[in-house]
Amino acid sequence: MNHRFDSPEVGLFLNGTPPPFLEKIFCFYKKIFAVDGAFYYLNEFGVSVDYIIGDFDSILLKKNIPLKTNLLKIYDQNYTDFDKALNVIYDLGFTNINVWGASGMEQDHFLGNLSTALKYKKKLSIIFHDQYHFYFFSDKNISFYQKKNKKVSLFPFPTVEGLCTYGLKYSIKKGVLKIGETIGIRNEAYKQIIKINYKKGELLIFIEK
C-alpha cells in the first residue's frame, strides 16, 4: 500500500505490542520517531531512534538514551503521546507516516489512536501496521493491489454511505455500512486490483499481509 504524498516515509512507534522482525523495517524510513515508552523495545533491538516524544512518564532511566537522540518533552495532558508525535512530525515537514505499536496492550488506547489518526487524515498519510495487517482511513476513491484470496475488511467509522467495490469476492454496490448494523469485515480479494469508492462517511480498511 502506497502513501498519498510524494515525500519520504518515516516510522513512528507507540506503546502497544512491539512489532516483529524489527531489523527488516528500518531501512525504508527517513527518520525513526518513538513515544517515550516505545523507546525500550526499540533500544533492546539496537534500533537508533532519531526523536523520542512525550511527557517521559514512561522513561525511568534516561541515562540509557544515546546523546544523539532528540528528546522532545511535551507536558500537555490534553493530548495523547500519539497526537503530540503527529504534530511534531508534521512540523518537521514529514507527511507519510508508518505507525507501529498502535494496537495490543490496552484496547482503549487502540480506539483512541484511530480517533487521533482520523483527525489528521487530510494533512497526513498514516498507515498503521501490525503482525497481521496494515490499515488506514481511506480516501473516497482508492485503488490498490492485493494477492487473491487475501482478506480485505471494510469497517465504517461509524457510517459509510454509497459504497461501491470492485475486485472483492463479496461485491458491494451503493451500499451502506454502519456500526451496530452492517459492516464489511472478512471480505476477500477476488482480483489483484481492488477499487473502492464511497460518497459519505469515514471508512477504515484492513488489508491482510
C-alpha positions as CSV (number, residue, x, y, z in Angstrom):
1,M,0.0,0.0,0.0
2,N,1.4,3.3,-1.1
3,H,1.3,6.6,0.8
4,R,-0.6,9.6,-0.6
5,F,2.1,12.1,-0.7
6,D,5.3,12.4,-2.7
7,S,7.7,12.6,0.2
8,P,9.9,10.4,2.3
9,E,8.4,7.9,4.8
10,V,9.1,7.9,8.5
11,G,8.4,5.3,11.2
12,L,6.5,6.1,14.4
13,F,6.5,3.6,17.3
14,L,3.9,3.6,20.0
15,N,3.4,1.7,23.3
16,G,1.3,-1.2,22.1
17,T,2.5,-4.6,21.1
18,P,6.1,-4.4,19.7
19,P,6.4,-5.2,16.0
20,P,8.1,-8.5,15.0
21,F,11.1,-8.5,12.7
22,L,12.3,-5.1,13.7
23,E,15.5,-5.4,11.8
24,K,13.6,-5.6,8.5
25,I,11.6,-2.4,9.0
26,F,14.0,0.5,9.3
27,C,15.9,0.6,6.0
28,F,12.8,2.2,4.4
29,Y,12.4,5.1,6.8
30,K,14.0,8.5,6.6
31,K,13.6,9.1,10.4
32,I,12.5,7.0,13.4
33,F,10.2,8.5,16.0
34,A,9.1,6.9,19.2
35,V,6.8,7.9,22.0
36,D,8.6,7.6,25.3
37,G,7.5,4.1,26.3
38,A,8.3,2.6,22.9
39,F,11.9,3.6,23.3
40,Y,12.6,0.5,25.5
41,Y,11.7,-2.2,23.0
42,L,13.5,-0.3,20.2
43,N,16.6,0.0,22.4
44,E,16.5,-3.7,23.1
45,F,16.8,-4.4,19.4
46,G,19.6,-1.9,19.0
47,V,17.5,0.4,16.9
48,S,18.7,4.0,16.6
49,V,15.9,6.4,17.4
50,D,16.0,10.0,16.0
51,Y,13.3,11.5,18.2
52,I,11.6,10.5,21.4
53,I,8.4,12.4,22.1
54,G,6.1,12.6,25.2
55,D,6.0,13.6,28.8
56,F,8.6,10.9,29.6
57,D,6.4,9.4,32.4
58,S,7.4,6.0,30.9
59,I,11.1,6.6,30.8
60,L,12.8,6.0,34.1
61,L,16.4,5.6,33.1
62,K,17.3,8.5,30.9
63,K,21.0,7.6,31.1
64,N,20.2,4.8,28.6
65,I,19.2,7.2,25.9
66,P,22.0,8.0,23.4
67,L,23.2,11.6,23.4
68,K,22.4,12.0,19.7
69,T,18.7,11.2,20.2
70,N,16.4,14.3,20.3
71,L,14.2,14.4,23.4
72,L,11.0,16.4,22.8
73,K,9.3,16.8,26.1
74,I,5.6,17.9,25.8
75,Y,3.6,18.0,29.1
76,D,0.2,19.0,27.7
77,Q,-2.2,16.3,29.2
78,N,-5.0,17.4,26.8
79,Y,-3.2,15.4,24.1
80,T,-2.0,11.8,23.8
81,D,1.6,11.0,23.0
82,F,0.4,9.8,19.6
83,D,-1.2,13.2,19.0
84,K,1.9,15.0,20.1
85,A,4.1,12.9,17.9
86,L,2.0,13.5,14.8
87,N,2.2,17.3,15.4
88,V,6.0,17.1,15.7
89,I,6.4,15.0,12.6
90,Y,4.2,17.4,10.6
91,D,6.1,20.4,11.9
92,L,9.3,18.8,10.8
93,G,7.9,18.5,7.2
94,F,7.1,14.8,7.0
95,T,3.7,13.7,5.8
96,N,4.0,9.9,5.2
97,I,3.9,8.1,8.5
98,N,4.1,4.3,9.2
99,V,2.8,3.6,12.7
100,W,3.7,0.5,14.7
101,G,2.5,-0.5,18.2
102,A,-0.9,1.2,17.9
103,S,-2.8,-1.9,18.8
104,G,-2.4,-4.6,21.5
105,M,-2.0,-3.9,25.2
106,E,-4.8,-1.7,26.4
107,Q,-7.5,-1.6,23.7
108,D,-9.0,1.7,24.7
109,H,-5.6,3.2,23.5
110,F,-6.2,1.4,20.2
111,L,-9.5,3.1,19.7
112,G,-8.1,6.4,20.8
113,N,-5.3,6.1,18.2
114,L,-7.8,5.5,15.5
115,S,-9.7,8.6,16.5
116,T,-6.5,10.7,16.5
117,A,-5.4,9.4,13.1
118,L,-8.8,10.4,11.7
119,K,-8.3,14.0,12.9
120,Y,-5.1,14.2,10.8
121,K,-6.4,12.4,7.8
122,K,-6.4,15.5,5.5
123,K,-2.8,16.6,6.1
124,L,-1.0,13.3,6.9
125,S,-0.9,9.9,5.2
126,I,-1.0,7.5,8.2
127,I,-0.7,3.7,7.7
128,F,-0.9,1.5,10.7
129,H,1.0,-1.8,10.8
130,D,0.8,-4.9,13.0
131,Q,1.8,-8.5,12.6
132,Y,-1.2,-9.4,10.5
133,H,-2.5,-6.3,8.7
134,F,-1.9,-2.8,7.6
135,Y,-4.8,-0.5,8.0
136,F,-5.7,3.1,7.3
137,F,-8.6,5.6,6.8
138,S,-9.5,5.6,3.1
139,D,-10.0,8.4,0.7
140,K,-13.4,8.4,-1.0
141,N,-11.8,6.9,-4.1
142,I,-8.9,4.4,-3.8
143,S,-7.3,1.5,-5.6
144,F,-4.6,-0.9,-4.5
145,Y,-3.2,-4.3,-5.3
146,Q,-3.8,-7.3,-3.1
147,K,-3.0,-11.0,-3.6
148,K,-6.0,-13.1,-4.5
149,N,-7.9,-14.8,-1.5
150,K,-6.2,-12.5,1.0
151,K,-8.6,-10.8,3.4
152,V,-9.8,-7.2,3.0
153,S,-12.0,-5.8,5.7
154,L,-14.1,-2.6,5.4
155,F,-15.1,-1.0,8.7
156,P,-17.3,2.1,9.0
157,F,-16.2,4.8,11.4
158,P,-19.1,5.0,12.3
159,T,-21.1,5.1,9.0
160,V,-20.3,4.9,5.3
161,E,-22.8,5.6,2.5
162,G,-22.8,5.0,-1.2
163,L,-20.1,2.3,-1.0
164,C,-19.1,0.5,-4.2
165,T,-16.3,-2.1,-4.5
166,Y,-14.5,-3.8,-7.4
167,G,-12.3,-6.8,-7.1
168,L,-13.7,-8.2,-3.9
169,K,-15.3,-11.6,-3.6
170,Y,-18.4,-10.1,-2.0
171,S,-19.0,-7.0,-4.0
172,I,-21.0,-4.0,-2.7
173,K,-22.9,-1.6,-4.9
174,K,-24.3,1.6,-3.4
175,G,-24.1,0.0,0.0
176,V,-24.4,1.5,3.5
177,L,-22.2,0.3,6.4
178,K,-22.9,1.3,9.9
179,I,-21.5,0.2,13.3
180,G,-24.2,-1.9,15.1
181,E,-25.8,-2.9,11.8
182,T,-23.9,-3.9,8.7
183,I,-20.1,-3.9,8.5
184,G,-17.8,-5.3,5.8
185,I,-15.2,-7.4,7.5
186,R,-13.5,-10.6,6.3
187,N,-14.1,-10.0,2.6
188,E,-11.5,-11.4,0.2
189,A,-9.6,-10.2,-2.8
190,Y,-11.1,-11.8,-6.0
191,K,-8.9,-9.8,-8.4
192,Q,-5.4,-8.4,-7.9
193,I,-6.5,-4.8,-8.2
194,I,-9.1,-3.6,-5.7
195,K,-11.1,-0.4,-6.2
196,I,-13.3,1.2,-3.6
197,N,-15.3,4.4,-3.6
198,Y,-18.0,5.9,-1.3
199,K,-20.0,9.0,-1.1
200,K,-20.2,9.9,2.6
201,G,-18.7,9.0,6.0
202,E,-15.3,7.5,7.0
203,L,-14.0,4.1,6.0
204,L,-11.2,2.1,7.7
205,I,-9.6,-0.5,5.5
206,F,-7.7,-3.5,6.9
207,I,-5.5,-5.4,4.4
208,E,-4.1,-8.8,5.3
209,K,-0.3,-9.1,4.9
